[in-house]
Amino acid sequence: MKQQNYNNHRKFYPPHHFIYLPLLIILEILGIYKIWGDPGNQLIWILFSIVIFLLFYLAFMTRQHYALGLQNRMVILEFKQRYFEIFNKRSDETVDKLRFDQIAALRFTYDDEFKELLYKALHENISGDEIKRSIKNWKADRLRI
């Protein structure tokens, strides 16, 4: 597999991102085009376009909501476990001081950089994106969807 880094760490689910959603977009464009192109059936094409839009919105939001919500909880648990392994202390106070984007970005660090970047996140309030850009030795996370 290709080495993971800041530029290539995002992941796509091909059936959803490259088949289902583009198909819905094409159908929505067709419906909107037909609203003006077929005046005799304008109401039908308006309803068609509304239904397609709602399917698109529902597919996007449901997928995002459930998958990311669960993964976010797991990322926080992973952070807590890792914090305990490194510092031999509970992380509740530390987790409360960090934003999720900072916790998520720290996943990509190895233990030596983890300590340094955690300190910066806590004391300099650097963003998750700044943490990712600061990583010298990227630790791949190929499981996040």
N, C-alpha and C positions, 0 to 999 in steps of 0.2 A: 504494500500500500504506500501511497505517496505520503511524505512527511507532512504532518499537520502544522499550520502556523496561523497567524492572524488573518492572512488573506484568503485562506481556504477552509476555515473552520466551520462554516455554515453548512447545513445538510438539507437536502430536499427529498421528498417522497414522490418519485416520478409519477405514479398513477394519479396522485392528487394534484400535484403542481403542474404537470405537463400534459395531462389528458383531460381529467374531469373539469378542473377550473377553466382551462382554455376553451373547452367545449361549451361550458356555460356562458363564457364571454362571447363566443361566436353566436350562440343562440340569442343572447340578449341584443347584440348588434343587429341580427336578422330581424328580431321582433320590433326593434325601434325603427329600422328601415321600412318594414312592412306597414307600420302605423301610417306613414305618409305615402307609401307606394301602393297600398291597397285600401282606398277609402271606403269601399263597400264592406270590408271586414275590420274596420278600424278598432272597434270595441274588442273584438276577439284578440287582435294583436296587442292591444294595451294590456288586456288581462294576461296574455301569454308572457309579455315582457315583465309584468309584475311578479308572476309566478317564478319565472327564471331568476329574476333578481333575488327573490326571497330564498330560493334554493341555493344560490351562490352565497348569500349572506349567512344562511344557516350552516352550510358546509364549512365555510371559512371560520365562523365563530365557534362552532361546536368542536371542530378539530383543534383549534387553538386553545380553547378554554380547558378542555379535559387533559390533553397531552401536556401542555405547558404547566398547568396547575400541579399535576402530579410530579412532573420533572422538577419543578421549582422546589417542591417539598423535599425531594430526594437530594437535590443539590445542597440544600441547607443541612440535611442530615449528614451528608458526606462531609461538609465543612466542619460540623460539630465533631464528627468522629476523627477527622484528620487533626483538628485543633487539639483534641484530647491526646492523640498519639504523640504529637510533637511537644506539647507543653505539660502534659499530664495534669490538666485542669479542665474543669467544665467551661464551656464557651458561652453560656447564656448571656452574660453581660456584653461580651464582644459581639455576639450576633445582634443584640439589640442596638448597638452603635453603628452597625454597617447597613448599607442599602443592599438590596438583592443584587443589583448589577455588580457591586464590588465582590460579594460572595461568589457569584457565578464566575467572575473573571479570575478569581484566585484558584479555580479548578485547574487552570492551564499551567500552573507553576509547580516546580519541584520544591521539595521541602526547604532547601537553602534560600531560594528566592521568595518562597511563601512567607517566611518570617519578615523579610525586608519589606515586601509589598503590603503585607498586613499592617505593619507599623505605619507605612505611608498612608494607607487607606484610613486608619484610625486617627492619625495625628495631622495629616495634610488634607484629608478628605478628597483624595484623588478619585476620579470616576472609574467605573469598570472598564471603559474604553482605554483610559490612560494606563490602567493596570495591565491590560492586554498588550498595549504598545511597549510597555516597559519590560516585558518578559524576554529574557535572553535565551533561555533554553525551554522551548515550548513543550508542554506535556499534553499529548493528544487526548481528546475526549471524543471517541467515535460512537458513543452510545446515545448522545442527546439527539433527539429528532427535531 
